[in-house]
Amino acid sequence: MSSSKRQSIVPRVHSGPKAPVNFSQSIIIADSALLTGNHTINISSESVVHPRAKLDSSNGRITIGRRCIVHERTSIGQLSADPRPSETRDGVFIGDYATIEVGAVLESGGTQIGDGCLIGVGCKIGKGAKLGKHCTLTPQSVVQPFEVIPDFTVIYSNGTRRIDKRGVSELKNKAQARQIEVLRRLIPSNPNKFISQ
């Protein structure tokens, strides 16, 4: 058997319809990011979407604020298994200066992530959950559907919670802006690929 016939053929993955998008000209979005769905995906100025991040607007609009960082293998807008209906038709809203780390899942259904939040590696945010400003979720933390989390809450993977009283929000925002400048040089970006002609 020839070597070309021995190579395994990777099946084609159905990615769904191409989502309508509304991008700022200053965003950084990797060519291998996956944007699907039929509701609009809005990404504001100077935000970064890493390779293999998945934004699915099939279940509602996705809005990402200014200077956010969405890491690889995240899933934003995932359908929830929770049977309760959402009060809104919106999918996911992410405020300014938020970071969504590797492998995090944000379910669709009126889910809100406040300004300056850090969603750690492998976290799961249930549909309709509302996180206040500058919340921090350590890796593998879970926020249940429709749960409301106050500003500056730190959530640990074992369920323990506390309020962060350090007052370092401005410092974190400045660090985020510096990190985005570095990513601008590292991630080849082609926003026009995602815009329907």
N, C-alpha and C positions, 0 to 999 in steps of 0.2 A: 504494500500500500504506500502510495507517495506521501511525503511529509505534509503536503497541503491538505490531504484528505484526513490525516490523523488529527489535525488540529480541531479542537472542539469548537462548535459554533455557538456563540452566545445568543440566546433568544432575545428578540427585540422586546423592550419593555414599553408598554402602553403608557404614555405620559399624560393623556387627557388633552382637552382643548387648550390652545394657547390663550393665556389669560390676557385681558386688556390691562394695560399698565399706564401709570402716570408717574414719570421719573423726573427728578431734578437732574440737570445737566452735570452736577458735581458728584453724583454717586459713583461708587466703585462696585461693579457687579461682575463676578467671575463668569466666564463663558459656560462653565459646566453647572451653574445654578439651574434649578428646575422650577419654572413658574408655570402653573397650570390653573385651570378653573375658568369660570365665566363671570365672576365679579371682579371689579377693579383692584389691582395691587398698586398702592401708592407708596413710593419710597422718597423721603425728603432729603434735603441737601446734605452732602458729605457723609452719608451712611455707606456701610460696607456690607456686601453679601458675599460670603466665601464660596469656594467651589463645593458642589454637591449639597448645598442648602436647598431645601424644598419648601416652596411657598405655594400652598394650594387654596385658591379662592373659590372652590366649588361650593363651599358651605357659607360663604359670606365674604364681604370686602376685607382686605388686609391693608392696614395703614402702619407704616414704619416711620417714626419721627426723625428729627435731625441728629446727625452724628451717632447713629446706632451701629453696632457691630453684630452681625448674624453669622455665627461660625458654621463650619462644615457639618454635614449630616444632621442639621436641625430640621424639624418638621413644624412649620407654622401653618395653622389652619386645618389641622387634622380633624376628621370626623370623630365625635365622641360617642362612646357606648352608652352614656347616661341618657335615659329615656325622657327626662324632663324637658319641656320646651323652653327655648330661650325667649327672653322678653324683647329681643332686638333681632334684626336681620343682619346686623354687622357680624363679621367673623372675629378678627383679632385687631386690637389697637395697641401699638407699642409707642410709648412716649419718647421724648428726646433723651439722648445719651444713655440708652439702655444697651446692655450686652446680653446676647443669647448665646451661651456656650455650646460646645460640641454635643450633639446627640440629644439636645433638649427638645421636648414636644410641647407645643402650645395648641390646645384644642380650640376649634372654632365654636362660636356661639355667644358673642358679646364679651369675650375675654379681653381684659384691659391690663396692660403692664404700665405702671407709672414711670415718670421721668427718672432716669438714673438707676433703674433696677439692674441687678446682676442676677441672671438666671444661670445657675451652675451646670456643669457637665451632667447630662443624663437626667435632668429634672423633668417633671411632668406638671403642667398647669392645666387643670380641668376646665371645661367650657363654662363660660359665664363668670369665672373667677375674676376678682378685681384686686390687683396689687397696688398699694399706695406708692408714693414717691420713695426712691432710694432704698427699696427693699433688697435684701441679699438672700439668695437661696443657695446653700452649699450643695455640692454634687449629690445627685440621686434624691433630692428632696421632692416632695409631692404636695401640691395644693389641690384640694378637692374641688369638684365642680361647684360653682356659685359661691365659693368661700370669699369673704372680704378680708383683706390683710391691711392693717394700718400702715401709715408711712413709717419708714426707717426700721421695719421689722426684719430681723435675721431669723431664717428658718433653717434648722439643721435636719439632716436626713433621718435622724431618729425621732423627729417630730418636736423636739425642743425648740422654743422660740424665745427671743428677747428683743428689746428695743435698742438700737444702736444710737448712743448719745454722743459719739465722738465729734460730730459736726464737720465732717471732711467732704461734704458734697462738692464744693467748689474745686477742691484739689483733685477729686476723682474725675470731674468733668474736664479739667485741664489735661490730666493724664490720658483720658480717652481721645482728646483732640490730637495729642502728640502721637498716640498709637495709630490713629487713622492716617496721619501723614506718612508714617512708615509703611502701612499697608498699601497706600496709594502707589508706592514704588515697587511693591512686591507682587501685587495681584493684577495681571493683565485684565483690563476691563473693556467691555464692548456693550454698553447699554442698548445700542441700536438693534442688536440681535433680538431683543425681546419686544421691540415695538412693532406692532402689526402694520404692514404697509397698506 
